[in-house]
Amino acid sequence: MSLARRVTAFLGVLLPLIALATVPASAGARRGDWPTWQGDLTGSRHNAAERRITAATVGGLKLKWAFAYPKTGAPVKSQPAVVDGGIFFGGPDGVFYALDARTGATRWTFALASVNPGAGGAIVLDGPAVARGKVFFGDNRGYVYALDQRTGRLRWATDTETHPAGIHTSSPLYYRGKIYIGASSAENTGDANTPCCTFRGHIDALDADTGRLAWRYWTVPEPKQTGTWPSGAPRYEPSGAGVWSSPVIDPSSGTLYVGTGQNYTGSAGDYDSLLALNARDGSVRWKQQVTRADTWRSLCNEPDAEGYCPGLRDGTALDYDIGATPNLFRVGGRTLVGVGQKSGVYHAFDARTGDVAWRRQIGVPLPSGGISGIQWGSSYDGRRLYVATYFAGPGTLFALDPATGQVLWQTPNPADGCTTGGAAAHPGICALAHTPAATTSPGVVYEGSNDGKMRAYAARTGSVLWEYDTIRSFAGVNGRTGFGGAISGNGGAVVANGMLYVQVGYYPFYPSEHGNVLLAFGL
């Protein structure tokens, strides 16, 4: 082979790798910041710039400040973004906050109810993205917002939902002038008298400057009435396939990857699928459906589900969403895209073609509910994939070989999690289960548990390096008293500029007269 051809071949391998490794998640973010839920465009949930918190020093983490929420009964779900010395997140009280990331002092607040007050109570369920001087996030009414990063002034707000049950748990991602965000709903949690179901999942691209819709990809066809349920309520199908998870983008190809949920009714569309879409116009490059059939609504868990849950008889009432956010990684000169499923399987595909590279079952699948598998997301540090399972008897943290899916180590939720610390007083509530997405920095993996403990693990061996019990009272820097609990789902730990941040207050809920907390740790 000539020198020119060898150089060309070498660059063909090197340049995509450089793109995956170096393109920032949000324009304007500094090295060491955490500007978006995914950590970066490719969904690594890894902060390679973190040098202060290491495997040798993480045991010295101490609580630096706590921010306490009023008691509302709503879970804490908004994973923070950390950019330019500020920390940005939504509270369960309908307020969006910007604080000083080092001290917790309030910079500004924004009340979501100021946008269309007649549309009902609004809270933030997703994690924000910070880019080009704006903070982007969605809410439980289907609105997407852009606030001025410095002042909190509203730049625009767009109601993305024509359906009254539409919500955003998917966190936005900024790329080349657009915001990408998915839409889901809880319409399938209605009772037997609820007309069910008409919601259609979708992924939207919005103009980052104006909020106008650039394109939309629907995950299911338009639902049609097909009769009635035993209660007499109208029955519609197909429906569902909500986009609960957050998208990632391969900047070398301009491809967006995102997972979808199960059908609510019928069996059609892109349910339980990983989608690969052209980020420019939303056209399909490929899609992989990982479950043959999956039609589930909350009535499937009721004793009198007959007639309301057709999948009970044929075993397809599974709730095996892809609720986790994908990871892009390089193996043997090609880019793979991997994603966890609520069935407990981690799938890896060729990012260009969608061909299966490997699959690994790490969670024990349970029928009807999908709560034993992989919930919100995984992390990739350039060497290993880190994946945690939820109610898996017990939830377990795994390190996988990205080339083969081989389990390199596995560490179960420590067995004393429910008999030590604040959880010991609540044996009927505590569970050894990992809700949050995994997070990494060099040498360290961060994962929290429903036992109220936040833990740091050695990336090489899986041994526990640090543990902090949150089931206690905290004096908030904002003058309130807060209380810990299960480490929050919908996200995970955020590591930025020598600090560790974690939202606390998720199912199962530990009793307290106080609201939950955001905790900030440092060395």
C-alpha atoms as one frame of an Amber mdcrd trajectory, in Angstrom:
protein
   0.000   0.000   0.000   1.340   3.456  -0.898   2.173   5.998   1.772  -0.716
   8.213   0.655  -3.196   5.343   0.936  -1.836   4.367   4.344  -2.216   7.964
   5.561  -5.752   8.116   4.183  -6.688   4.847   5.874  -5.143   6.011   9.145
  -7.049   9.288   9.068 -10.248   7.409   8.288  -9.897   5.684  11.641  -8.399
   8.582  13.600 -10.662  11.477  12.663 -13.960   9.941  13.824 -12.240   8.948
  17.062 -11.043  12.514  17.569 -14.552  13.764  16.881 -16.055  11.429  19.462
 -13.476  12.397  22.051 -13.185  16.144  21.651 -16.432  17.742  20.461 -17.978
  19.584  23.435 -21.487  18.742  24.563 -22.552  22.378  24.458 -20.972  25.265
  22.653 -19.254  27.577  25.128 -18.805  24.990  27.911 -15.386  24.988  29.552
 -13.211  21.957  30.118 -14.272  20.431  33.427 -17.894  21.632  33.200 -20.917
  19.317  32.906 -23.230  21.177  30.509 -25.867  18.562  29.725 -27.506  15.399
  31.090 -25.440  13.173  28.803 -22.166  14.811  29.866 -21.266  15.304  26.200
 -22.724  14.793  22.734 -21.926  11.081  22.707 -23.541  10.163  26.027 -20.380
   9.129  27.867 -21.506  10.494  31.255 -17.752  10.789  31.857 -15.786  13.880
  32.868 -12.278  13.231  31.541 -11.100  16.635  32.799 -11.706  15.829  36.476
  -8.301  15.635  38.183  -8.984  16.517  41.824 -11.396  13.705  42.635  -9.484
  10.493  41.964  -9.498   6.917  43.220  -6.874   8.014  45.749  -8.717  11.112
  46.982 -12.437  10.309  46.640 -12.536   8.896  50.162 -11.968  12.439  51.416
 -15.178  13.877  49.941 -17.110  15.952  52.482 -20.481  17.677  52.288 -19.870
  21.315  51.330 -23.456  22.517  51.142 -27.053  21.374  50.834 -29.969  23.052
  49.100 -33.351  22.155  50.603 -36.684  22.068  48.769 -40.115  22.690  50.254
 -42.122  19.530  50.867 -44.343  18.982  47.834 -44.782  15.221  47.529 -43.137
  15.244  44.088 -39.865  13.367  43.529 -36.615  15.201  42.787 -35.709  14.448
  39.177 -33.781  17.294  37.536 -30.109  16.345  37.213 -28.037  19.565  37.390
 -25.858  21.134  34.719 -22.653  22.861  35.855 -21.269  25.594  33.595 -19.162
  28.737  34.172 -19.220  28.411  37.954 -23.011  28.024  38.096 -25.235  25.032
  38.782 -28.635  24.879  37.052 -31.575  22.579  37.905 -35.319  22.388  38.443
 -36.980  21.739  41.784 -40.097  19.728  42.650 -41.699  23.057  43.622 -42.167
  24.471  40.113 -39.077  26.680  40.336 -35.941  26.556  38.198 -32.768  27.497
  40.085 -29.319  28.867  39.251 -26.849  28.746  42.156 -23.164  29.351  42.669
 -21.687  25.897  42.146 -19.043  26.359  44.836 -21.151  27.866  47.633 -24.798
  27.164  46.817 -25.681  30.866  46.941 -28.686  31.693  44.754 -27.960  33.583
  41.532 -31.502  33.666  40.143 -34.766  31.731  40.054 -37.511  31.302  37.476
 -41.112  30.293  38.250 -42.484  27.953  35.591 -46.022  29.084  36.427 -45.199
  32.456  34.866 -45.617  30.731  31.488 -49.305  30.016  30.815 -50.477  29.959
  34.464 -53.778  28.406  33.437 -52.104  25.227  32.163 -51.778  23.691  35.628
 -48.890  23.027  37.972 -45.510  22.737  36.304 -42.355  21.013  37.498 -39.087
  20.100  35.810 -38.570  16.363  35.293 -35.495  16.495  33.061 -31.955  17.830
  33.336 -31.105  21.117  31.618 -28.611  21.759  28.836 -26.542  24.957  28.854
 -25.303  26.284  25.521 -24.613  29.630  23.857 -25.679  31.669  26.858 -29.008
  29.862  27.319 -30.368  27.199  29.662 -32.752  24.736  27.987 -35.131  22.324
  29.750 -38.617  20.810  29.545 -41.473  20.355  32.013 -44.356  18.022  32.869
 -46.787  20.049  30.721 -44.851  19.512  27.495 -43.249  22.972  27.441 -39.613
  23.542  26.493 -37.914  26.685  27.842 -34.851  28.750  27.049 -33.647  31.088
  29.811 -30.800  33.560  29.763 -27.894  31.818  31.471 -26.742  34.963  33.276
 -30.043  36.498  34.398 -32.731  33.803  34.168 -34.830  35.959  31.866 -37.174
  33.983  29.621 -35.894  33.944  26.049 -38.628  31.673  24.727 -41.056  28.928
  25.779 -42.653  26.470  23.345 -45.562  24.143  24.054 -44.499  21.044  22.117
 -47.574  19.005  23.004 -50.951  18.750  21.349 -51.748  15.944  23.826 -52.765
  16.969  27.370 -50.764  14.112  28.946 -47.489  14.878  27.140 -44.433  15.476
  29.324 -40.669  15.798  29.058 -38.466  13.423  31.018 -36.046  13.366  28.101
 -33.300  15.937  28.660 -32.447  18.322  25.822 -29.232  18.174  23.813 -27.803
  21.140  21.896 -26.145  20.560  18.521 -25.487  23.009  15.677 -28.227  25.485
  16.459 -30.911  22.990  17.428 -32.276  21.516  20.644 -33.196  17.822  20.491
 -35.674  16.462  23.040 -38.083  13.517  23.355 -41.673  13.419  24.593 -43.394
  10.814  26.751 -46.536  10.664  28.870 -48.239   8.954  31.771 -51.542   8.552
  29.926 -51.320   4.787  30.405 -51.575   5.156  34.199 -55.280   6.070  34.066
 -58.017   3.969  35.645 -60.497   1.673  33.900 -62.767   4.595  32.981 -60.020
   6.466  31.127 -60.249   6.520  27.313 -56.991   4.816  26.395 -54.853   5.664
  24.683 -54.132   8.428  22.183 -50.632   9.627  23.051 -47.902   9.277  20.397
 -44.257   9.459  21.391 -42.020  11.796  19.411 -38.544  13.273  19.160 -38.363
  16.971  18.280 -35.710  19.283  16.902 -36.281  22.915  17.918 -34.491  26.024
  16.733 -32.313  27.014  19.696 -32.782  30.729  19.058 -36.561  30.798  18.630
 -38.019  27.505  19.904 -39.717  26.869  16.568 -40.127  23.235  15.528 -37.577
  22.278  12.875 -38.713  18.652  12.540 -40.603  15.956  14.430 -40.380  12.172
  14.279 -43.461  10.287  15.478 -42.828   6.852  16.991 -46.322   5.414  16.349
 -49.052   5.935  13.736 -52.124   8.049  14.509 -54.302   6.127  17.036 -57.820
   5.155  15.913 -60.806   4.087  18.008 -61.176   0.302  17.804 -64.077  -0.210
  20.209 -64.444   0.114  23.964 -62.871  -1.250  27.122 -65.012  -3.403  29.491
 -65.895  -0.226  31.410 -67.346   1.316  28.267 -64.490   3.800  27.923 -63.326
   4.321  24.323 -60.397   2.154  23.217 -57.787   3.544  20.837 -54.761   1.928
  19.254 -51.887   1.912  18.564 -50.446   4.341  21.084 -47.460   5.009  23.313
 -43.794   4.420  22.462 -42.877   7.483  24.487 -39.341   8.832  24.405 -38.395
   8.819  28.087 -34.658   8.878  27.513 -32.290  11.553  26.266 -30.710  11.597
  22.790 -27.035  11.467  21.828 -25.362  12.537  18.598 -22.370  11.254  16.643
 -20.802  14.479  15.344 -18.753  12.626  12.715 -21.910  11.462  10.923 -24.568
  13.859  12.195 -26.659  10.938  13.447 -28.991  11.197  16.450 -29.645   8.068
  18.545 -32.504   7.700  21.027 -34.519   4.896  22.619 -38.296   4.465  22.853
 -40.801   2.918  25.263 -43.488   0.259  24.967 -46.889   0.501  23.316 -49.782
   1.493  25.592 -52.334  -0.124  23.271 -52.059  -2.091  20.042 -48.764  -3.343
  18.665 -47.326  -1.048  16.045 -44.735   1.611  15.439 -41.234   2.006  16.818
 -41.842   0.711  20.343 -38.871  -0.644  22.375 -36.545   0.597  19.635 -33.235
   2.326  19.208 -33.634   4.956  16.499 -30.834   6.349  14.343 -32.045   9.574
  12.735 -30.431  12.200  10.547 -29.976  15.108  12.984 -30.491  17.595  10.162
 -33.964  16.549   9.061 -35.145  13.611  11.216 -35.062  11.036   8.426 -34.414
   7.429   9.442 -30.948   5.993   8.920 -31.795   2.730  10.686 -33.794   1.430
  13.620 -33.536  -1.655  15.810 -36.597  -3.017  17.607 -35.352  -5.101  20.529
 -38.663  -6.641  21.744 -41.048  -8.575  19.475 -44.170  -7.247  21.244 -44.682
  -5.122  24.348 -48.068  -3.602  25.196 -48.360  -2.438  28.787 -50.403  -0.012
  30.880 -50.529   0.297  34.660 -53.815  -1.665  34.813 -51.717  -4.710  33.821
 -50.523  -4.796  37.434 -54.037  -4.817  38.889 -55.754  -8.045  40.052 -58.699
  -7.436  37.705 -56.577  -6.676  34.632 -58.435  -9.111  32.381 -59.903  -7.208
  29.476 -57.659  -4.194  30.032 -54.294  -5.823  29.390 -54.368  -8.001  26.255
 -50.700  -8.865  26.690 -51.335 -10.846  29.860 -52.433 -13.941  27.930 -49.612
 -13.987  25.388 -46.847 -12.737  27.687 -46.265  -9.423  25.945 -47.280  -7.131
  28.836 -43.640  -6.504  29.660 -42.905  -2.769  30.073 -39.443  -3.378  28.610
 -38.725   0.195  27.536 -35.460   1.540  26.365 -35.620   4.213  29.033 -31.840
   4.571  29.148 -29.744   7.000  27.141 -27.329   5.454  24.588 -23.505   5.500
  24.698 -21.286   5.946  21.627 -17.854   4.315  21.744 -15.047   3.158  19.439
 -14.039  -0.499  19.098 -11.587  -1.913  16.545 -11.812   1.057  14.205 -15.606
   1.303  14.143 -18.131   3.255  16.168 -20.657   1.310  18.222 -23.790   2.605
  19.904 -24.926   0.782  23.016 -27.997   1.107  25.194 -29.502  -0.581  28.219
 -33.055  -1.924  28.337 -35.458  -2.508  31.223 -35.286  -6.222  30.381 -31.754
  -6.155  31.826 -30.027  -6.463  28.440 -27.309  -4.097  27.251 -27.350  -3.988
  23.426 -24.453  -2.843  21.219 -24.932  -2.054  17.517 -22.775  -0.826  14.667
 -23.519   2.905  14.734 -23.413   3.186  10.940 -25.514   0.176   9.929 -27.472
  -0.882  13.021 -26.084  -4.423  12.815 -25.860  -6.197  16.175 -22.321  -6.182
  17.579 -23.120  -7.968  20.857 -25.713  -8.275  23.615 -25.279  -8.968  27.315
 -27.984  -9.968  29.804 -26.982  -8.529  33.185 -30.350  -8.114  34.910 -32.862
 -10.863  35.638 -35.994 -10.039  33.601 -39.261  -9.846  35.526 -42.675  -9.948
  33.826 -44.945  -6.913  33.699 -43.072  -3.939  35.059 -39.504  -4.131  33.830
 -38.112  -2.879  37.147 -35.197  -5.283  37.431 -33.253  -4.038  34.431 -31.342
  -0.947  33.312 -33.281   2.236  33.950 -31.732   5.598  33.060 -28.275   5.244
  31.603 -24.694   4.037  31.610 -21.212   5.529  31.402 -18.177   4.982  29.167
 -14.723   6.177  30.237 -12.754   5.135  27.144 -11.893   1.740  28.638 -15.027
   0.212  30.108 -18.797   0.534  30.070 -20.413   0.911  33.499 -24.005  -0.261
  33.814 -26.224  -0.587  36.900 -29.352  -2.678  37.433 -32.405  -1.622  39.461
 -34.569  -4.025  41.554 -32.504  -7.038  40.572 -32.206  -8.768  43.950 -29.918
  -6.884  44.544 -29.206  -4.100  42.072 -25.647  -4.514  40.815 -23.020  -2.275
  39.219 -21.210  -3.885  36.265 -18.118  -3.054  34.226 -18.332  -4.423  30.681
 -15.732  -4.826  27.937 -16.951  -2.479  25.175 -15.632  -4.816  22.468 -17.476
  -7.955  23.578 -19.809  -7.168  26.472 -17.836  -9.499  28.720 -18.373  -8.747
  32.410 -15.058  -7.470  33.782 -16.342  -7.062  37.334 -19.628  -6.775  39.153
 -20.378  -5.290  42.549 -23.768  -5.898  44.152 -25.437  -3.164  46.168 -23.738
  -3.674  49.577 -25.780  -6.138  51.625 -25.830  -3.875  54.695 -27.428  -1.006
  52.772 -30.790  -1.451  54.505 -29.434  -2.270  57.962 -27.066   0.675  58.368
 -27.571   4.430  58.418 -30.960   6.054  58.230 -32.441   3.223  56.161 -32.170
   0.811  59.103 -35.223   2.449  60.700 -37.315   1.726  57.592 -36.930  -1.960
  56.619 -40.284  -1.926  54.865 -39.211   0.915  52.561 -35.530   0.291  51.868
 -34.418  -1.678  48.802 -31.020  -2.672  47.442 -31.679  -1.132  44.061 -29.828
   1.259  41.736 -32.133   3.812  40.147 -29.657   6.443  38.854 -27.600   6.444
  35.707 -23.926   5.644  36.273 -21.371   8.482  36.107 -17.572   8.346  35.851
 -14.450  10.448  36.109 -10.933   9.026  35.675 -10.580   6.037  37.992 -13.953
   6.472  39.742 -17.552   5.302  39.144 -20.472   7.009  40.938 -23.760   5.233
  41.628 -26.493   5.812  44.193 -29.050   3.477  45.706 -32.581   3.338  47.029
 -30.967   2.568  50.393 -30.140   6.283  50.569 -26.392   5.802  50.127 -24.320
   7.621  47.515 -21.240   5.559  46.658 -18.019   5.872  44.676 -16.397   2.730
  43.252 -12.944   1.973  41.858 -13.244   1.887  38.059 -10.604  -0.844  37.798
 -11.927  -3.274  40.408 -15.436  -2.244  41.474 -14.500  -1.922  45.146 -16.367
   0.688  47.193 -14.098   3.689  47.856 -16.541   6.084  49.526 -20.077   6.007
  50.911 -22.358   8.724  52.244 -25.696   8.139  53.958 -28.258  10.764  52.971
 -31.204   9.611  55.109 -30.856  12.395  57.650 -31.720  16.075  58.067 -29.708
  18.813  56.358 -29.494  22.533  57.013 -29.896  24.120  53.605 -27.890  27.143
  52.495 -31.243  28.628  51.478 -32.528  28.652  55.075 -34.720  25.533  54.863
 -34.252  22.171  56.510 -34.148  19.268  54.100 -34.126  15.501  54.337 -32.431
  12.844  52.217 -33.688   9.539  50.893 -33.377   7.388  47.796 -30.835   8.769
  45.331 -32.668  10.365  42.433 -33.549   8.658  39.182 -34.031  10.501  35.855
 -30.295  11.141  36.102 -27.331  10.478  38.321 -24.338  12.103  39.946 -22.666
  15.088  38.308 -18.897  15.549  38.676 -17.458  18.924  37.721 -14.455  21.015
  38.739 -13.584  19.064  41.868 -17.175  18.775  43.127 -19.780  15.993  43.214
 -23.473  16.915  43.028 -26.444  14.629  43.577 -30.208  15.087  43.825 -31.822
  13.119  46.652 -35.521  12.260  46.972 -36.942   9.524  44.769 -39.045   6.379
  45.072 -39.187   4.721  47.616 -39.967   7.753  49.755 -38.662   7.848  53.315
 -40.968   9.651  55.790 -40.061  13.171  56.858 -41.770  16.475  57.578 -39.195
  18.161  55.322 -38.639  18.286  51.578 -35.685  16.704  49.820 -32.260  18.085
  48.946 -29.523  18.732  46.420 -26.170  17.811  47.981 -22.749  19.161  46.962
 -19.522  17.405  47.993 -15.911  18.469  47.685 -12.463  17.571  48.997
